[in-house]
Amino acid sequence: MTLLILAAMAAALLVALVYAALCAASPFGDCRKCGGFGFKVVTDRKGKAKRGKQCRRCRGVGKRVRVGRHLYNVGKRTWSAGTN
């Protein structure tokens, strides 16, 4: 039973380390709302795809800050404000 718990903890630690490396290497990911396009893809009356309105969540950039990178930025900002 304890071996199973240790294996689960090791797997969770490995996943966390891989995600931290991903956030360090690539702090921005695709916007979830527009899929990284920066706009909504709509179809006209003929069924042809065309560019729609600009995405409000990413403001047309198509990228977002990952959750792990956001937490790192908040922690760094708090640490910096507390040590001045």
N, C-alpha and C positions, 0 to 999 in steps of 0.2 A: 504494500500500500504506500509506504513512504517513498519507494523507488518511483512509483507512478507520479507522485506529487513533485518529486525532484525533477523528473523528466519534463513535466508540464511547466515548472518554473524556469527550467533551462530553455525550453522552447519559447516561452514568453519573453525572456531576456534577449534571445536571439532575434526575435521579431522586432523588439524595441530598438536594438542596436542597428538593425538593417534600416528601419524607418528613420532613425537619427542620421544615418549616413546619407539616406536619400534626401532628407531635408537640408543637409549641409551641401550636398552636391547640386541639387536642383530645388531651390527654395520656392519656386513658383510652379503651380500645376494648372491644368486647363480649368476654365470656369465650368462649373457644373450645370449652370442654367443654359448657356449657349453652346456648350461643347467645345469651347476654344475658338469659335468663329468670330465672336465679338458682335454678332447680330443673330436675330432669329431667322431661320430659313423658312420662307413661306412659299406657297404656290399660287400662281395666277389662275384665271378661269380656265385656261387651256391645260392646266396641270403641270406647267413648266415651273421649275424651282427658280426663285429669285430672292434677292436680298431684302430682308424685312427691316424692322426697327432695330436701332442700336440696343445692345443688352444693357439693362439698367444696373445689374449687379456688378459687372466688371467695367462698365462705362466704355464699352467697345474695344477694350484691350484684348480680351479673350483669356486672360490669366488671373490667377488668384494666389494669395499667399497660403502655403500649406499650414495646417493646424500646428504641427510641431515647430515650424519656423516662427509662427506667431507667438507661441508660448516662449520660445527662446528670446525673441525680441522683447517681449514684456518683461521677462526675468532680467535681461541685460539692462533695460531701461530703469527698472526698479533698483537694481544693484548700483547702477551709476548715480541715481538720484540720492541714494542713501549714503554713499561714500564721499560725497562732495563736501 
